[in-house]
Amino acid sequence: MNILLISGFMASNSLWDDVVSDFASIGAVTYADLSEGNSISEMAAKALISAPDKFVAVGFSMGGYIAREMARMASHRTSGLVLIATSARSDTPEQAAAKAMAVNQLQVSQFAGLSRTTVKQSLSLKNAENAAMVDRVRQMSIDLGRDAFIRQALLRRQGDGDRLGEIHCPTLVIAAAEDRLRSRDEAEELAAGMKNAQLVFIPKSGHMLPIEAPHALIDVVVPWLTLRRDQHARL
């Protein structure tokens, strides 16, 4: 089994540091190349170029949109999806405006990573007071840099709720019970829209599940991956 990890908005590959070794016990792990593309479809097409011939795509947040588009573009290569803290909805006008304003601000200021206020919103209320966790999330955005921020912030995140039925592979939808960026309704819509999906809520975590609740995430994802691997082996 090949496992393709797809990070989210201004999240580097280090997003997966606390879970990758457990995932690698099930199959070979690679990271999607998100360094190019000005749309979800362009990023998906780019990621497919370097992806394994067949893979299970594990997408976090924005990476969930990319994973679903990869599954539509290359259904014969996508043997499963794990969609973490993501949605099938478009950005709201308010979200798009806030991103555009942040990009415009860079014309008169230097990029210093995501603000602490922004990062805290991505964490549960409890973890928002964890300085080390806030710094870890901010550091990913600093490492990716200004150009990546502009490109990803201006990327139009179109909803694909009306296209979810095109995805037929086994899918695991994972949501965080204390996510302040993505609602319970969004997770339920996402799972309900696909023909072969199951939904799991992880308690005591905000949006940044791979960092806030890595052990709980492992406990959900690893058995699911193991089942997919064993089913494939019997074919």
Summary of the structure (lengths in Angstrom):
residues: 235
radius of gyration: 16.8
end to end distance: 13.3
largest distance: 59.3
contacts: 782
relative contact order: 0.17
helix: 50%
strand: 14%
